[in-house]
């Protein structure tokens, strides 16, 4: 045997020993290959919005940004998961951007906004070294979409029967706060951002009482409304668009509830998925929640949506710690700008995630610390302005005729869902224990407000009812635990195959 192939010599390694000596000089060349792709992507980031504007198709630009954002995230098992996470991130960034829009030269014009957003995504992809990638769509994605679509079709019937401007104003007048939200929606479209950034200019558009009102919903809808082509007279188009965004917000709320319930349930049978969709939709219609649409509370609806998204991420986190922290802090900031009554519960939920994942948080301590402090500071801007400058704590002592219905939702729905979650806690899936904690935090908010009211010598009223809305939404998502107690159909009926019904839960570290 030749000496160079004796046993004493190190074995050949295809990865190292057999590599041609010319590979090392090629590494810089491979890096340079990214530069033309990066330049092309940066050019496309501005060519796409310019082309859309030239073709009068600006309304296509927000979906493009949503899909591009979703393609760079890595959390979520399904396409709808990824889109929901991307939507939550964009809502948070938009709420924060409302501080900048009034002072930069282009306001909320579609082309600069889209070009800047796509440029940021391209740079983020380059820094994170991520290629755009999306999960394949599946049948499971259709159930939340179908449930939300059915809810929108049903609830928009009064508006469909309104044939002219007078009828539409009559429909809006039936709500308590529609006129104020309509005025803020119009003013923020004119001012290109939050009214409290420039109070002097805002006083020319709205009353002083609304300047420091939470305006996250108005900012998002005014921004998106700029991508639509106005139709008809100004007043008619304004009212039509306002109602359209209001019903769209409630449809998004329903979509998030059904999506969160199915994400909490994990892989389930097709019949169970259908039952869960029907149960969630029926409970939404059977509780106080539809009154939020009729009474004109779009800001509360968006606040509920954001808080449910936070709770879902706490129960089933995404695998990457950095991505999880960014999503939670962006959503927390959006809650502060939109409806800060839910901010204490949302902050407690985020803190619960940090405490239960302290090892991961320590490994990424710099990201957790910097992003967490920035998110907390931004989330406190609107509450501090509202409390210190506008005295918005007066409603704590205002009564409400819906308090009895709020107590019923807490007792009956809480009892049924609580028992089901306690049964599910015995499973290996930790998401059930986390959602039980989520429901406890959600119920603690109205109970704390009720105690404050009692100590002040008044019966639980306005804010107590608002708190029960959050508890009700979280308990509705918790009905996934009730549906999981239903008997499993025969394996032959499973759309996933014979082995699907035996998969009881997701792996502990799955998104």
Secondary structure, 3 states (H helix, E strand, C coil): CCHHHCCCCCCCCCCCCCCCCCHHHHHHHHHHHHHHHHHHHHHHHHHHHHHHHHCCCCHHHHHHHHHHHHHHCCCCCCHHHHHHHHHHHHHHHHHHHHHHHCCCCCCCCHHHHHHHHHHHHHHHHHHHCCCCCCCCCCCHHHHHHHHHHHHHHHHCHHHHCCCCHHHHHHHHHCCCCHHHHHHHHHHHHHHCCCHHHHHHHHCCCCCHHHCCCCCHHHHHHHHHHCCCCCCCCHHHHHHHHHHHHHHHHHHHHHHHHHHHHHHHHCCCCHHHHHHHHHHHHHHHHHCCHHHHHHHCCHHHHHHHHHHHHHHHHHHCCCCCHHHHHHHHHHHHHHHHHHCHHHHHHHHHHHHHHHHHCHHHHHHCHHHHHHHHHHHHHHHHHHHHHHHHHHCCCHHHHCCCCCHHHHHHHHHHHHHHHHHHHHHHCCCCCCHHHHHHHHHHHHHHHHHHHHHHHHHCCCCCCHHHHHHHHHHHHHHHHHHHHHHCCCCCCCHHHCCCCCCHHHCCCCCCCCC
